[in-house]
Amino acid sequence: MPSYLTYADYCRRLFGTTVQKIAVDGGFTCPNRDGTLGATGCTFCNGEAFAPAYCRTAGSITQQIDEGIRFHTRRHRKASRYVAYFQAYSNTYAPLEVLRQRYEEALSHPMISGLVVSTRPDCVDDEKLDYLASLAQQHYVAVEYGIESCYDDTLRRIHRGHDFACTVRAIRATATRGLHVGGHLILGLPGESREQMLAEADILSALPLETLKLHQLQLLRGSELERLWREDPASVPPPFTVEEYVSLVADFLHRLRPDIAIERLAAEVPPRYQADPSRCWCRDDGSHLRPEDIARLVSQRLSHRV
Ligand code: SF4
């Protein structure tokens, strides 16, 4: 048994049953890719790598939801409730009218009980958050922010295009409106020490976050980080060993506020997106450890502490 609050437990508390997220590509882009802040994106990013296949093949949001539910059902992940997960790129980066049309198409699907909207902290404003809060009067609505790091030096180094103060403002403004707030943090970014990463658990614990995803830094094909690494391999930190990562995550969770639900402890992208497969201990072809294996090892580590 995990000795932390899992996302599944969080959903059961909230919905009283099992919930499956259905990833939806709303056709958005992001200011770090369309030239507004930059054209090459955050250094670690290859947006395509994170989208399930059914998002790339289906058309409308309704079709994607239908296909997503079929996809999960085929894998015996049948749930009692489904929420639409606007995952790819920055899903509040469009005029309000566009957001309204995309979100409300998802919510009009008979199997969908709510929304999870993934976005950058600098892509929300009062008008958009007020609109999301109005939807939240009848539906589950969560905003998941790409935090990535709590340190401005790191955010500059990875070309994020906003500072940590922006993240704090967005999280607080979202929670103040009664919306559910989640975050996504990368462990192992260039320039961060183990102690700095652990201190992020304290920093995030002071914010009104309900859920958190942790990912190890991955070197993705087509990312700016891959280009930098090919130019100078020493510019990218060596990958964690499994032992290092499990130990780091266990220590991180030990310091994190215990009511923050943990949605993921490690990332997994298909091998075709890995720039250097030898750096990868989480592959989706079954030949390497998967995120659930990491979660099990972390739980074992935590259980030995109590
Ligand atoms: S990580 Fe998000 S914000 Fe950064 S380039 Fe990729 S889609 Fe844009």
Residues whose N, C-alpha, C, O or C-beta is under 5 A from the ligand:
A	BS01	SF4	C30 N32 G41 C42 C45 G47 Y89 S90 R120
